[in-house]
Amino acid sequence: MILLPMPAPAPQEAFAAMAALSPPGTLDVRPAVAPDAPCVHELIAQYQQAGHLLPRSLGDVATHVSRFVVAIKDGRVLGCGELAPLSRSVAEVRSLVVDESARGLGVARSVIDQLRRRARAGRYRTLCAFTHDPRFFVRLGFSIVPHFWLPEKVSADCWSCPLFQKCGQYAMVDTQVGRQTTPTANTEMVS
């Protein structure tokens, strides 16, 4: 008997088994794992062509897959986002993408909520994002700030960009991510 190698399943098919973990029709937002990398890369590549996302190679996504969260419904990755550390106190929302078929269903908000939880757990004081259209982030409580308020981002990515100072992106920050909303046993209330 000769065993022939099976062709690799398409990225979306690889998650059919994982879909069984959630009831059909339920949106599951969870940390990305290594097998998610091809789906995340595919989703980013689809929307990179519009010029609103920085290019990401499959290798880059695979290397940083643990920083991503994915939104999955019925075995399909419908959205993703990355929490990318810029310093010990600042993290950035990167590669936030929602499939066209799932726009307006709250997928992006669910991804941002999960990234905020991760940012709080990582003790980041500031969560930032860079976008061409700030309306979504403003609705979620982010504020528009000058780019130079985020020197970590400028030095990490902007200086070397050919569109530096003319990219048309808005710098957005969510400083609430680092604030405790309820006192804990180890904090003092100051009035």
CNS distance restraints for C-alpha pairs under 8 A (distance, minus, plus):
assign (resid   9 and name CA) (resid  13 and name CA) 5.95 0.50 0.50
assign (resid   9 and name CA) (resid  14 and name CA) 5.97 0.50 0.50
assign (resid  10 and name CA) (resid  14 and name CA) 6.49 0.50 0.50
assign (resid  11 and name CA) (resid  15 and name CA) 7.43 0.50 0.50
assign (resid  11 and name CA) (resid  35 and name CA) 7.92 0.50 0.50
assign (resid  11 and name CA) (resid  36 and name CA) 7.52 0.50 0.50
assign (resid  11 and name CA) (resid  38 and name CA) 5.80 0.50 0.50
assign (resid  11 and name CA) (resid  39 and name CA) 5.33 0.50 0.50
assign (resid  12 and name CA) (resid  16 and name CA) 7.50 0.50 0.50
assign (resid  12 and name CA) (resid  39 and name CA) 6.40 0.50 0.50
assign (resid  12 and name CA) (resid  75 and name CA) 6.88 0.50 0.50
assign (resid  12 and name CA) (resid  76 and name CA) 5.71 0.50 0.50
assign (resid  12 and name CA) (resid  77 and name CA) 7.05 0.50 0.50
assign (resid  13 and name CA) (resid  75 and name CA) 7.44 0.50 0.50
assign (resid  14 and name CA) (resid  35 and name CA) 7.56 0.50 0.50
assign (resid  15 and name CA) (resid  19 and name CA) 6.24 0.50 0.50
assign (resid  15 and name CA) (resid  75 and name CA) 5.23 0.50 0.50
assign (resid  15 and name CA) (resid  76 and name CA) 7.12 0.50 0.50
assign (resid  16 and name CA) (resid  20 and name CA) 6.99 0.50 0.50
assign (resid  16 and name CA) (resid  74 and name CA) 7.68 0.50 0.50
assign (resid  16 and name CA) (resid  75 and name CA) 4.94 0.50 0.50
assign (resid  17 and name CA) (resid  21 and name CA) 7.61 0.50 0.50
assign (resid  17 and name CA) (resid  75 and name CA) 7.68 0.50 0.50
assign (resid  18 and name CA) (resid  22 and name CA) 7.80 0.50 0.50
assign (resid  18 and name CA) (resid  75 and name CA) 6.72 0.50 0.50
assign (resid  19 and name CA) (resid  23 and name CA) 7.71 0.50 0.50
assign (resid  19 and name CA) (resid  24 and name CA) 7.53 0.50 0.50
assign (resid  19 and name CA) (resid  72 and name CA) 7.78 0.50 0.50
assign (resid  19 and name CA) (resid  73 and name CA) 7.21 0.50 0.50
assign (resid  19 and name CA) (resid  74 and name CA) 5.56 0.50 0.50
assign (resid  19 and name CA) (resid  75 and name CA) 4.53 0.50 0.50
assign (resid  20 and name CA) (resid  24 and name CA) 7.67 0.50 0.50
assign (resid  22 and name CA) (resid  26 and name CA) 6.37 0.50 0.50
assign (resid  22 and name CA) (resid  28 and name CA) 7.00 0.50 0.50
assign (resid  24 and name CA) (resid  73 and name CA) 7.46 0.50 0.50
assign (resid  24 and name CA) (resid  74 and name CA) 5.68 0.50 0.50
assign (resid  25 and name CA) (resid  73 and name CA) 6.05 0.50 0.50
assign (resid  25 and name CA) (resid  74 and name CA) 5.88 0.50 0.50
assign (resid  26 and name CA) (resid  73 and name CA) 5.81 0.50 0.50
assign (resid  26 and name CA) (resid  74 and name CA) 7.22 0.50 0.50
assign (resid  27 and name CA) (resid  71 and name CA) 6.46 0.50 0.50
assign (resid  27 and name CA) (resid  72 and name CA) 5.69 0.50 0.50
assign (resid  27 and name CA) (resid  73 and name CA) 4.77 0.50 0.50
assign (resid  27 and name CA) (resid  74 and name CA) 7.90 0.50 0.50
assign (resid  27 and name CA) (resid 107 and name CA) 7.94 0.50 0.50
assign (resid  28 and name CA) (resid  70 and name CA) 7.99 0.50 0.50
assign (resid  28 and name CA) (resid  71 and name CA) 5.56 0.50 0.50
assign (resid  28 and name CA) (resid  72 and name CA) 5.14 0.50 0.50
assign (resid  28 and name CA) (resid  73 and name CA) 6.28 0.50 0.50
assign (resid  29 and name CA) (resid  69 and name CA) 6.70 0.50 0.50
assign (resid  29 and name CA) (resid  70 and name CA) 5.55 0.50 0.50
assign (resid  29 and name CA) (resid  71 and name CA) 4.29 0.50 0.50
assign (resid  29 and name CA) (resid  72 and name CA) 6.32 0.50 0.50
assign (resid  29 and name CA) (resid 110 and name CA) 6.93 0.50 0.50
assign (resid  29 and name CA) (resid 111 and name CA) 6.62 0.50 0.50
assign (resid  29 and name CA) (resid 114 and name CA) 7.36 0.50 0.50
assign (resid  30 and name CA) (resid  69 and name CA) 5.46 0.50 0.50
assign (resid  30 and name CA) (resid  70 and name CA) 5.65 0.50 0.50
assign (resid  30 and name CA) (resid  71 and name CA) 6.67 0.50 0.50
assign (resid  30 and name CA) (resid 114 and name CA) 7.79 0.50 0.50
assign (resid  31 and name CA) (resid  66 and name CA) 6.84 0.50 0.50
assign (resid  31 and name CA) (resid  67 and name CA) 7.64 0.50 0.50
assign (resid  31 and name CA) (resid  68 and name CA) 6.14 0.50 0.50
assign (resid  31 and name CA) (resid  69 and name CA) 4.30 0.50 0.50
assign (resid  31 and name CA) (resid  70 and name CA) 6.26 0.50 0.50
assign (resid  32 and name CA) (resid  36 and name CA) 5.92 0.50 0.50
assign (resid  32 and name CA) (resid  37 and name CA) 7.71 0.50 0.50
assign (resid  32 and name CA) (resid  65 and name CA) 5.96 0.50 0.50
assign (resid  32 and name CA) (resid  66 and name CA) 5.79 0.50 0.50
assign (resid  32 and name CA) (resid  67 and name CA) 7.42 0.50 0.50
assign (resid  32 and name CA) (resid  68 and name CA) 5.33 0.50 0.50
assign (resid  32 and name CA) (resid  69 and name CA) 4.93 0.50 0.50
assign (resid  32 and name CA) (resid  70 and name CA) 5.66 0.50 0.50
assign (resid  33 and name CA) (resid  37 and name CA) 7.24 0.50 0.50
assign (resid  33 and name CA) (resid  65 and name CA) 6.20 0.50 0.50
assign (resid  33 and name CA) (resid  66 and name CA) 6.15 0.50 0.50
assign (resid  34 and name CA) (resid  62 and name CA) 6.49 0.50 0.50
assign (resid  34 and name CA) (resid  65 and name CA) 6.24 0.50 0.50
assign (resid  34 and name CA) (resid  66 and name CA) 7.64 0.50 0.50
assign (resid  36 and name CA) (resid  40 and name CA) 6.14 0.50 0.50
assign (resid  36 and name CA) (resid  65 and name CA) 7.57 0.50 0.50
assign (resid  37 and name CA) (resid  41 and name CA) 5.99 0.50 0.50
assign (resid  37 and name CA) (resid  58 and name CA) 7.07 0.50 0.50
assign (resid  37 and name CA) (resid  61 and name CA) 5.95 0.50 0.50
assign (resid  37 and name CA) (resid  62 and name CA) 5.18 0.50 0.50
assign (resid  37 and name CA) (resid  65 and name CA) 6.12 0.50 0.50
assign (resid  38 and name CA) (resid  42 and name CA) 6.01 0.50 0.50
assign (resid  38 and name CA) (resid  58 and name CA) 6.70 0.50 0.50
assign (resid  38 and name CA) (resid  62 and name CA) 7.82 0.50 0.50
assign (resid  39 and name CA) (resid  43 and name CA) 6.17 0.50 0.50
assign (resid  39 and name CA) (resid  77 and name CA) 6.64 0.50 0.50
assign (resid  40 and name CA) (resid  44 and name CA) 6.21 0.50 0.50
assign (resid  40 and name CA) (resid  61 and name CA) 7.43 0.50 0.50
assign (resid  40 and name CA) (resid  70 and name CA) 7.79 0.50 0.50
assign (resid  40 and name CA) (resid  77 and name CA) 7.45 0.50 0.50
assign (resid  40 and name CA) (resid  79 and name CA) 7.98 0.50 0.50
assign (resid  40 and name CA) (resid  80 and name CA) 6.60 0.50 0.50
assign (resid  41 and name CA) (resid  45 and name CA) 6.00 0.50 0.50
assign (resid  41 and name CA) (resid  56 and name CA) 7.19 0.50 0.50
assign (resid  41 and name CA) (resid  57 and name CA) 7.17 0.50 0.50
assign (resid  41 and name CA) (resid  58 and name CA) 5.67 0.50 0.50
assign (resid  41 and name CA) (resid  61 and name CA) 6.36 0.50 0.50
assign (resid  42 and name CA) (resid  46 and name CA) 6.27 0.50 0.50
assign (resid  43 and name CA) (resid  47 and name CA) 6.82 0.50 0.50
assign (resid  43 and name CA) (resid  79 and name CA) 7.63 0.50 0.50
assign (resid  43 and name CA) (resid  97 and name CA) 7.02 0.50 0.50
assign (resid  43 and name CA) (resid  98 and name CA) 7.84 0.50 0.50
assign (resid  43 and name CA) (resid  99 and name CA) 7.00 0.50 0.50
assign (resid  44 and name CA) (resid  48 and name CA) 5.92 0.50 0.50
assign (resid  44 and name CA) (resid  53 and name CA) 7.57 0.50 0.50
assign (resid  44 and name CA) (resid  56 and name CA) 7.43 0.50 0.50
assign (resid  44 and name CA) (resid  95 and name CA) 6.73 0.50 0.50
assign (resid  44 and name CA) (resid  97 and name CA) 6.50 0.50 0.50
assign (resid  45 and name CA) (resid  49 and name CA) 6.90 0.50 0.50
assign (resid  45 and name CA) (resid  55 and name CA) 7.54 0.50 0.50
assign (resid  45 and name CA) (resid  56 and name CA) 7.53 0.50 0.50
assign (resid  47 and name CA) (resid  51 and name CA) 7.62 0.50 0.50
assign (resid  47 and name CA) (resid  52 and name CA) 7.34 0.50 0.50
assign (resid  47 and name CA) (resid  53 and name CA) 6.98 0.50 0.50
assign (resid  47 and name CA) (resid  97 and name CA) 7.50 0.50 0.50
assign (resid  48 and name CA) (resid  52 and name CA) 6.09 0.50 0.50
assign (resid  48 and name CA) (resid  53 and name CA) 4.82 0.50 0.50
assign (resid  48 and name CA) (resid  54 and name CA) 6.66 0.50 0.50
assign (resid  48 and name CA) (resid  55 and name CA) 6.43 0.50 0.50
assign (resid  49 and name CA) (resid  53 and name CA) 7.93 0.50 0.50
assign (resid  52 and name CA) (resid 131 and name CA) 7.57 0.50 0.50
assign (resid  52 and name CA) (resid 132 and name CA) 6.90 0.50 0.50
assign (resid  53 and name CA) (resid  95 and name CA) 6.55 0.50 0.50
assign (resid  54 and name CA) (resid  95 and name CA) 7.69 0.50 0.50
assign (resid  56 and name CA) (resid  60 and name CA) 6.17 0.50 0.50
assign (resid  56 and name CA) (resid  61 and name CA) 6.61 0.50 0.50
assign (resid  57 and name CA) (resid  61 and name CA) 6.34 0.50 0.50
assign (resid  58 and name CA) (resid  62 and name CA) 6.00 0.50 0.50
assign (resid  59 and name CA) (resid  63 and name CA) 6.02 0.50 0.50
assign (resid  60 and name CA) (resid  64 and name CA) 6.26 0.50 0.50
assign (resid  61 and name CA) (resid  65 and name CA) 5.50 0.50 0.50
assign (resid  64 and name CA) (resid  68 and name CA) 7.25 0.50 0.50
assign (resid  67 and name CA) (resid  82 and name CA) 5.37 0.50 0.50
assign (resid  67 and name CA) (resid  83 and name CA) 5.43 0.50 0.50
assign (resid  67 and name CA) (resid  84 and name CA) 6.61 0.50 0.50
assign (resid  68 and name CA) (resid  80 and name CA) 6.68 0.50 0.50
assign (resid  68 and name CA) (resid  81 and name CA) 5.43 0.50 0.50
assign (resid  68 and name CA) (resid  82 and name CA) 4.12 0.50 0.50
assign (resid  68 and name CA) (resid  83 and name CA) 6.34 0.50 0.50
assign (resid  69 and name CA) (resid  80 and name CA) 5.60 0.50 0.50
assign (resid  69 and name CA) (resid  81 and name CA) 5.62 0.50 0.50
assign (resid  69 and name CA) (resid  82 and name CA) 6.39 0.50 0.50
assign (resid  69 and name CA) (resid 111 and name CA) 6.68 0.50 0.50
assign (resid  69 and name CA) (resid 114 and name CA) 7.32 0.50 0.50
assign (resid  69 and name CA) (resid 115 and name CA) 7.28 0.50 0.50
assign (resid  70 and name CA) (resid  77 and name CA) 6.53 0.50 0.50
assign (resid  70 and name CA) (resid  78 and name CA) 7.58 0.50 0.50
assign (resid  70 and name CA) (resid  79 and name CA) 5.72 0.50 0.50
assign (resid  70 and name CA) (resid  80 and name CA) 4.40 0.50 0.50
assign (resid  70 and name CA) (resid  81 and name CA) 6.80 0.50 0.50
assign (resid  70 and name CA) (resid 111 and name CA) 7.08 0.50 0.50
assign (resid  71 and name CA) (resid  77 and name CA) 5.77 0.50 0.50
assign (resid  71 and name CA) (resid  78 and name CA) 5.60 0.50 0.50
assign (resid  71 and name CA) (resid  79 and name CA) 4.93 0.50 0.50
assign (resid  71 and name CA) (resid  80 and name CA) 6.10 0.50 0.50
assign (resid  71 and name CA) (resid 107 and name CA) 6.75 0.50 0.50
assign (resid  71 and name CA) (resid 110 and name CA) 7.80 0.50 0.50
assign (resid  71 and name CA) (resid 111 and name CA) 6.73 0.50 0.50
assign (resid  72 and name CA) (resid  76 and name CA) 5.29 0.50 0.50
assign (resid  72 and name CA) (resid  77 and name CA) 4.47 0.50 0.50
assign (resid  72 and name CA) (resid  78 and name CA) 5.65 0.50 0.50
assign (resid  72 and name CA) (resid  79 and name CA) 7.19 0.50 0.50
assign (resid  73 and name CA) (resid  77 and name CA) 6.72 0.50 0.50
assign (resid  73 and name CA) (resid  78 and name CA) 6.89 0.50 0.50
assign (resid  78 and name CA) (resid  98 and name CA) 5.71 0.50 0.50
assign (resid  78 and name CA) (resid  99 and name CA) 5.15 0.50 0.50
assign (resid  78 and name CA) (resid 102 and name CA) 6.47 0.50 0.50
assign (resid  78 and name CA) (resid 107 and name CA) 7.56 0.50 0.50
assign (resid  79 and name CA) (resid  96 and name CA) 7.38 0.50 0.50
assign (resid  79 and name CA) (resid  97 and name CA) 5.35 0.50 0.50
assign (resid  79 and name CA) (resid  98 and name CA) 4.14 0.50 0.50
assign (resid  79 and name CA) (resid  99 and name CA) 6.04 0.50 0.50
assign (resid  79 and name CA) (resid 107 and name CA) 6.52 0.50 0.50
assign (resid  79 and name CA) (resid 108 and name CA) 6.88 0.50 0.50
assign (resid  79 and name CA) (resid 111 and name CA) 7.43 0.50 0.50
assign (resid  80 and name CA) (resid  95 and name CA) 7.11 0.50 0.50
assign (resid  80 and name CA) (resid  96 and name CA) 5.61 0.50 0.50
assign (resid  80 and name CA) (resid  97 and name CA) 5.46 0.50 0.50
assign (resid  80 and name CA) (resid  98 and name CA) 6.69 0.50 0.50
assign (resid  80 and name CA) (resid 108 and name CA) 7.91 0.50 0.50
assign (resid  80 and name CA) (resid 111 and name CA) 6.63 0.50 0.50
assign (resid  81 and name CA) (resid  93 and name CA) 6.60 0.50 0.50
assign (resid  81 and name CA) (resid  94 and name CA) 5.95 0.50 0.50
assign (resid  81 and name CA) (resid  95 and name CA) 5.24 0.50 0.50
assign (resid  81 and name CA) (resid  96 and name CA) 4.16 0.50 0.50
assign (resid  81 and name CA) (resid  97 and name CA) 6.50 0.50 0.50
assign (resid  81 and name CA) (resid 111 and name CA) 6.42 0.50 0.50
assign (resid  81 and name CA) (resid 112 and name CA) 7.53 0.50 0.50
assign (resid  81 and name CA) (resid 115 and name CA) 7.59 0.50 0.50
assign (resid  82 and name CA) (resid  92 and name CA) 7.75 0.50 0.50
assign (resid  82 and name CA) (resid  93 and name CA) 5.60 0.50 0.50
assign (resid  82 and name CA) (resid  94 and name CA) 4.95 0.50 0.50
assign (resid  82 and name CA) (resid  95 and name CA) 6.03 0.50 0.50
assign (resid  82 and name CA) (resid  96 and name CA) 6.87 0.50 0.50
assign (resid  82 and name CA) (resid 115 and name CA) 7.40 0.50 0.50
assign (resid  83 and name CA) (resid  91 and name CA) 6.28 0.50 0.50
assign (resid  83 and name CA) (resid  92 and name CA) 5.66 0.50 0.50
assign (resid  83 and name CA) (resid  93 and name CA) 5.09 0.50 0.50
assign (resid  83 and name CA) (resid  94 and name CA) 6.45 0.50 0.50
assign (resid  83 and name CA) (resid 115 and name CA) 6.11 0.50 0.50
assign (resid  83 and name CA) (resid 118 and name CA) 7.68 0.50 0.50
assign (resid  83 and name CA) (resid 119 and name CA) 7.35 0.50 0.50
assign (resid  84 and name CA) (resid  91 and name CA) 5.40 0.50 0.50
assign (resid  84 and name CA) (resid  92 and name CA) 5.04 0.50 0.50
assign (resid  84 and name CA) (resid  93 and name CA) 6.41 0.50 0.50
assign (resid  84 and name CA) (resid  94 and name CA) 6.64 0.50 0.50
assign (resid  85 and name CA) (resid  90 and name CA) 6.28 0.50 0.50
assign (resid  85 and name CA) (resid  91 and name CA) 4.18 0.50 0.50
assign (resid  85 and name CA) (resid  92 and name CA) 6.23 0.50 0.50
assign (resid  86 and name CA) (resid  90 and name CA) 5.47 0.50 0.50
assign (resid  86 and name CA) (resid  91 and name CA) 5.21 0.50 0.50
assign (resid  86 and name CA) (resid  92 and name CA) 6.76 0.50 0.50
assign (resid  86 and name CA) (resid 152 and name CA) 5.68 0.50 0.50
assign (resid  86 and name CA) (resid 153 and name CA) 6.47 0.50 0.50
assign (resid  86 and name CA) (resid 156 and name CA) 7.54 0.50 0.50
assign (resid  87 and name CA) (resid  91 and name CA) 6.82 0.50 0.50
assign (resid  87 and name CA) (resid 152 and name CA) 6.64 0.50 0.50
assign (resid  88 and name CA) (resid 124 and name CA) 6.73 0.50 0.50
assign (resid  89 and name CA) (resid 123 and name CA) 7.07 0.50 0.50
assign (resid  89 and name CA) (resid 124 and name CA) 4.40 0.50 0.50
assign (resid  89 and name CA) (resid 125 and name CA) 5.14 0.50 0.50
assign (resid  89 and name CA) (resid 126 and name CA) 6.33 0.50 0.50
assign (resid  90 and name CA) (resid 124 and name CA) 5.52 0.50 0.50
assign (resid  90 and name CA) (resid 125 and name CA) 6.18 0.50 0.50
assign (resid  90 and name CA) (resid 126 and name CA) 4.86 0.50 0.50
assign (resid  90 and name CA) (resid 127 and name CA) 5.92 0.50 0.50
assign (resid  90 and name CA) (resid 128 and name CA) 7.36 0.50 0.50
assign (resid  90 and name CA) (resid 152 and name CA) 7.75 0.50 0.50
assign (resid  91 and name CA) (resid 119 and name CA) 7.08 0.50 0.50
assign (resid  91 and name CA) (resid 124 and name CA) 6.53 0.50 0.50
assign (resid  91 and name CA) (resid 126 and name CA) 6.48 0.50 0.50
assign (resid  91 and name CA) (resid 127 and name CA) 5.07 0.50 0.50
assign (resid  91 and name CA) (resid 128 and name CA) 6.31 0.50 0.50
assign (resid  92 and name CA) (resid 127 and name CA) 5.59 0.50 0.50
assign (resid  92 and name CA) (resid 128 and name CA) 4.68 0.50 0.50
assign (resid  92 and name CA) (resid 129 and name CA) 5.48 0.50 0.50
assign (resid  93 and name CA) (resid 112 and name CA) 7.99 0.50 0.50
assign (resid  93 and name CA) (resid 115 and name CA) 7.52 0.50 0.50
assign (resid  93 and name CA) (resid 127 and name CA) 7.10 0.50 0.50
assign (resid  93 and name CA) (resid 128 and name CA) 6.14 0.50 0.50
assign (resid  93 and name CA) (resid 129 and name CA) 5.06 0.50 0.50
assign (resid  93 and name CA) (resid 130 and name CA) 7.90 0.50 0.50
assign (resid  94 and name CA) (resid 129 and name CA) 6.87 0.50 0.50
assign (resid  96 and name CA) (resid 108 and name CA) 7.40 0.50 0.50
assign (resid  97 and name CA) (resid 108 and name CA) 7.41 0.50 0.50
assign (resid  98 and name CA) (resid 102 and name CA) 6.53 0.50 0.50
assign (resid  98 and name CA) (resid 103 and name CA) 6.37 0.50 0.50
assign (resid  98 and name CA) (resid 107 and name CA) 6.84 0.50 0.50
assign (resid  98 and name CA) (resid 108 and name CA) 6.37 0.50 0.50
assign (resid  99 and name CA) (resid 103 and name CA) 6.62 0.50 0.50
assign (resid 102 and name CA) (resid 107 and name CA) 7.03 0.50 0.50
assign (resid 103 and name CA) (resid 107 and name CA) 7.21 0.50 0.50
assign (resid 106 and name CA) (resid 110 and name CA) 6.20 0.50 0.50
assign (resid 107 and name CA) (resid 111 and name CA) 6.27 0.50 0.50
assign (resid 108 and name CA) (resid 112 and name CA) 6.13 0.50 0.50
assign (resid 109 and name CA) (resid 113 and name CA) 6.05 0.50 0.50
assign (resid 109 and name CA) (resid 140 and name CA) 7.79 0.50 0.50
assign (resid 110 and name CA) (resid 114 and name CA) 6.30 0.50 0.50
assign (resid 111 and name CA) (resid 115 and name CA) 6.22 0.50 0.50
assign (resid 112 and name CA) (resid 116 and name CA) 6.02 0.50 0.50
assign (resid 113 and name CA) (resid 117 and name CA) 6.36 0.50 0.50
assign (resid 114 and name CA) (resid 118 and name CA) 6.33 0.50 0.50
assign (resid 115 and name CA) (resid 119 and name CA) 6.09 0.50 0.50
assign (resid 116 and name CA) (resid 120 and name CA) 6.17 0.50 0.50
assign (resid 116 and name CA) (resid 127 and name CA) 7.60 0.50 0.50
assign (resid 116 and name CA) (resid 177 and name CA) 6.32 0.50 0.50
assign (resid 117 and name CA) (resid 121 and name CA) 6.17 0.50 0.50
assign (resid 118 and name CA) (resid 122 and name CA) 6.07 0.50 0.50
assign (resid 119 and name CA) (resid 123 and name CA) 6.19 0.50 0.50
assign (resid 119 and name CA) (resid 124 and name CA) 5.41 0.50 0.50
assign (resid 119 and name CA) (resid 127 and name CA) 7.12 0.50 0.50
assign (resid 119 and name CA) (resid 177 and name CA) 6.90 0.50 0.50
assign (resid 119 and name CA) (resid 178 and name CA) 7.84 0.50 0.50
assign (resid 120 and name CA) (resid 124 and name CA) 5.95 0.50 0.50
assign (resid 120 and name CA) (resid 125 and name CA) 7.74 0.50 0.50
assign (resid 120 and name CA) (resid 177 and name CA) 5.96 0.50 0.50
assign (resid 120 and name CA) (resid 178 and name CA) 6.00 0.50 0.50
assign (resid 123 and name CA) (resid 178 and name CA) 6.54 0.50 0.50
assign (resid 124 and name CA) (resid 177 and name CA) 7.26 0.50 0.50
assign (resid 124 and name CA) (resid 178 and name CA) 5.74 0.50 0.50
assign (resid 125 and name CA) (resid 175 and name CA) 6.32 0.50 0.50
assign (resid 125 and name CA) (resid 176 and name CA) 7.69 0.50 0.50
assign (resid 125 and name CA) (resid 177 and name CA) 6.16 0.50 0.50
assign (resid 125 and name CA) (resid 178 and name CA) 3.86 0.50 0.50
assign (resid 125 and name CA) (resid 179 and name CA) 7.23 0.50 0.50
assign (resid 126 and name CA) (resid 173 and name CA) 6.64 0.50 0.50
assign (resid 126 and name CA) (resid 174 and name CA) 5.94 0.50 0.50
assign (resid 126 and name CA) (resid 175 and name CA) 4.75 0.50 0.50
assign (resid 126 and name CA) (resid 176 and name CA) 7.39 0.50 0.50
assign (resid 126 and name CA) (resid 177 and name CA) 6.21 0.50 0.50
assign (resid 126 and name CA) (resid 178 and name CA) 6.17 0.50 0.50
assign (resid 127 and name CA) (resid 173 and name CA) 5.70 0.50 0.50
assign (resid 127 and name CA) (resid 174 and name CA) 5.14 0.50 0.50
assign (resid 127 and name CA) (resid 175 and name CA) 6.45 0.50 0.50
assign (resid 127 and name CA) (resid 177 and name CA) 6.52 0.50 0.50
assign (resid 128 and name CA) (resid 171 and name CA) 7.19 0.50 0.50
assign (resid 128 and name CA) (resid 172 and name CA) 5.39 0.50 0.50
assign (resid 128 and name CA) (resid 173 and name CA) 4.28 0.50 0.50
assign (resid 128 and name CA) (resid 174 and name CA) 6.13 0.50 0.50
assign (resid 129 and name CA) (resid 171 and name CA) 6.13 0.50 0.50
assign (resid 129 and name CA) (resid 172 and name CA) 5.10 0.50 0.50
assign (resid 129 and name CA) (resid 173 and name CA) 6.48 0.50 0.50
assign (resid 130 and name CA) (resid 169 and name CA) 5.91 0.50 0.50
assign (resid 130 and name CA) (resid 170 and name CA) 5.48 0.50 0.50
assign (resid 130 and name CA) (resid 171 and name CA) 4.78 0.50 0.50
assign (resid 130 and name CA) (resid 172 and name CA) 5.98 0.50 0.50
assign (resid 131 and name CA) (resid 169 and name CA) 5.01 0.50 0.50
assign (resid 131 and name CA) (resid 170 and name CA) 5.29 0.50 0.50
assign (resid 131 and name CA) (resid 171 and name CA) 6.87 0.50 0.50
assign (resid 131 and name CA) (resid 172 and name CA) 7.67 0.50 0.50
assign (resid 132 and name CA) (resid 168 and name CA) 6.20 0.50 0.50
assign (resid 132 and name CA) (resid 169 and name CA) 4.50 0.50 0.50
assign (resid 132 and name CA) (resid 170 and name CA) 6.00 0.50 0.50
assign (resid 133 and name CA) (resid 169 and name CA) 7.62 0.50 0.50
assign (resid 133 and name CA) (resid 170 and name CA) 7.37 0.50 0.50
assign (resid 134 and name CA) (resid 138 and name CA) 6.07 0.50 0.50
assign (resid 134 and name CA) (resid 144 and name CA) 7.60 0.50 0.50
assign (resid 134 and name CA) (resid 170 and name CA) 6.55 0.50 0.50
assign (resid 134 and name CA) (resid 172 and name CA) 7.50 0.50 0.50
assign (resid 135 and name CA) (resid 139 and name CA) 6.25 0.50 0.50
assign (resid 136 and name CA) (resid 140 and name CA) 6.63 0.50 0.50
assign (resid 137 and name CA) (resid 141 and name CA) 6.51 0.50 0.50
assign (resid 137 and name CA) (resid 142 and name CA) 5.30 0.50 0.50
assign (resid 137 and name CA) (resid 143 and name CA) 7.68 0.50 0.50
assign (resid 137 and name CA) (resid 172 and name CA) 7.32 0.50 0.50
assign (resid 138 and name CA) (resid 142 and name CA) 4.83 0.50 0.50
assign (resid 138 and name CA) (resid 143 and name CA) 6.01 0.50 0.50
assign (resid 138 and name CA) (resid 144 and name CA) 7.79 0.50 0.50
assign (resid 141 and name CA) (resid 174 and name CA) 6.59 0.50 0.50
assign (resid 142 and name CA) (resid 172 and name CA) 5.83 0.50 0.50
assign (resid 142 and name CA) (resid 173 and name CA) 5.14 0.50 0.50
assign (resid 142 and name CA) (resid 174 and name CA) 4.56 0.50 0.50
assign (resid 142 and name CA) (resid 175 and name CA) 7.78 0.50 0.50
assign (resid 143 and name CA) (resid 172 and name CA) 5.28 0.50 0.50
assign (resid 143 and name CA) (resid 173 and name CA) 5.34 0.50 0.50
assign (resid 143 and name CA) (resid 174 and name CA) 6.54 0.50 0.50
assign (resid 144 and name CA) (resid 170 and name CA) 6.52 0.50 0.50
assign (resid 144 and name CA) (resid 171 and name CA) 5.71 0.50 0.50
assign (resid 144 and name CA) (resid 172 and name CA) 4.58 0.50 0.50
assign (resid 144 and name CA) (resid 173 and name CA) 6.63 0.50 0.50
assign (resid 145 and name CA) (resid 149 and name CA) 6.73 0.50 0.50
assign (resid 145 and name CA) (resid 170 and name CA) 7.58 0.50 0.50
assign (resid 145 and name CA) (resid 171 and name CA) 5.55 0.50 0.50
assign (resid 145 and name CA) (resid 172 and name CA) 5.89 0.50 0.50
assign (resid 145 and name CA) (resid 173 and name CA) 6.96 0.50 0.50
assign (resid 146 and name CA) (resid 150 and name CA) 7.88 0.50 0.50
assign (resid 146 and name CA) (resid 170 and name CA) 7.96 0.50 0.50
assign (resid 146 and name CA) (resid 171 and name CA) 6.34 0.50 0.50
assign (resid 147 and name CA) (resid 151 and name CA) 7.49 0.50 0.50
assign (resid 147 and name CA) (resid 154 and name CA) 7.26 0.50 0.50
assign (resid 147 and name CA) (resid 170 and name CA) 7.64 0.50 0.50
assign (resid 147 and name CA) (resid 171 and name CA) 5.50 0.50 0.50
assign (resid 148 and name CA) (resid 154 and name CA) 7.10 0.50 0.50
assign (resid 150 and name CA) (resid 154 and name CA) 6.50 0.50 0.50
assign (resid 151 and name CA) (resid 155 and name CA) 5.97 0.50 0.50
assign (resid 152 and name CA) (resid 156 and name CA) 6.05 0.50 0.50
assign (resid 153 and name CA) (resid 157 and name CA) 5.83 0.50 0.50
assign (resid 153 and name CA) (resid 158 and name CA) 6.68 0.50 0.50
assign (resid 154 and name CA) (resid 158 and name CA) 4.49 0.50 0.50
assign (resid 154 and name CA) (resid 159 and name CA) 5.96 0.50 0.50
assign (resid 155 and name CA) (resid 159 and name CA) 5.82 0.50 0.50
assign (resid 157 and name CA) (resid 161 and name CA) 6.59 0.50 0.50
assign (resid 158 and name CA) (resid 164 and name CA) 5.66 0.50 0.50
assign (resid 159 and name CA) (resid 164 and name CA) 6.26 0.50 0.50
assign (resid 160 and name CA) (resid 164 and name CA) 7.38 0.50 0.50
assign (resid 163 and name CA) (resid 167 and name CA) 4.91 0.50 0.50
assign (resid 175 and name CA) (resid 179 and name CA) 7.55 0.50 0.50
assign (resid 183 and name CA) (resid 187 and name CA) 6.11 0.50 0.50
assign (resid 183 and name CA) (resid 188 and name CA) 7.45 0.50 0.50
assign (resid 183 and name CA) (resid 189 and name CA) 7.21 0.50 0.50
